[in-house]
Amino acid sequence: MKKLWPLVLLLAACTGSQEPSLPALVAAGSGEKVGFFRARDLQQGGAASPVATWSAPGLQDLAYAGAFQRLYLLFADRLEAYPTSGFTETSVPKNLLVVQALPADCTGGYLRLGQNRLLVHCPRAQKAFLLGLPDPGPPQEADLTGLDPALRLALLPQGGLDLLAYLTPAVLGFRPAQDPGATPRLEKPLDPPLQTPLDLRADGQGRLLGLGTTPTEVRFYALQGEGVSSRKVLGDFPGEARLALDPAVGLGVYGQGFQVLEPRDSGPQEVFTTFAAGLVGQDGYLYLAAGTLLSVYDLVPSPPQRVATSSLDFAPKALAFLPVQ
């Protein structure tokens, strides 16, 4: 993956740092609605007016599958799928394709995309479900046998399969989602162990990236091949934190402040600001929400340079980047 970074930086310099910017929308979801904002407007700052707003009471999470041009919205009792092929910078038609009921309470749940399936993790119910892409059918329950209930899940594409990846306080690993004893599978102990797993992502290049807290710090773990690396991130703030990732552009951590890890380590930034939602866009920008403010940072300089801050009329808890025509 490191061989890609010189090309990535060149591409980012042609979009993130220079005009014209990549035509795109940023979908920002709260517990009540989803607002769609032009990325270029957010890069200008000020009071941001959404292109469209969808009512979504009870929204838990959202995810965008670019390969299928689908936007997925997760609620406590259902999953909704919308086509995005008709989205533009000025129009966001709401054409519901699928409403799929969930067989468990998914309050506090989240979504993770694989190559062929979508994972819905419902921590409160201690259950996870797999749904086919692009248009989800009836959910199939993932087998969580033997896993600590305090865990984060993701899907790891490998050899045409979407493996169940997991981060618990003690281990980081993966296995077939519905046959824990089958192969391929791998599990590695964490040193030091975690008090609370916070986030888990697959980067599209075979790595598993995990995040969690110990009693004194936030730690970042990377499983690549059969080796696990670990490091402290975000300074001396062992609170809530999440990963922001675009496989071809960059990787960051946000929570109490933020820190870009790839393509270049920025060290902790803005440590007195609590960020609740974030993403790395294909346009070479990092988008971070703190309350009703959404800030945009150019990833090309190191440390990243804040280019704008926009004021929204709600506080996002989930963001997605949608390139459009």
Secondary structure, DSSP 8 states (H G I E B T S, - for coil): -GGGHHHHHHHHHTTTSSSS---EEEEEE-SSEEEEEEHHHHTT-EE---SEEEE-TTEEEEEEETTTTEEEEEESSEEEEEE-TT--SS-------EEEE-SS--TT-EEEE-SSEEEEEEGGGTEEEEEESSS--S-EE---TT--SS-EEEEEEETTEEEEEEE-SSEEEEE-TT-TTSSS-EEEE-SS--SEEEEEEE-SSS-EEEEEE-SS-EEEEEEETTEEEEEEESSS--S--EEEEETTTEEEEESEEEEEEESS----EEEEEE--EEEE-TTSEEEEEETTEEEEEESSSSS-EEEEEEE-SS--SEEEEEE--
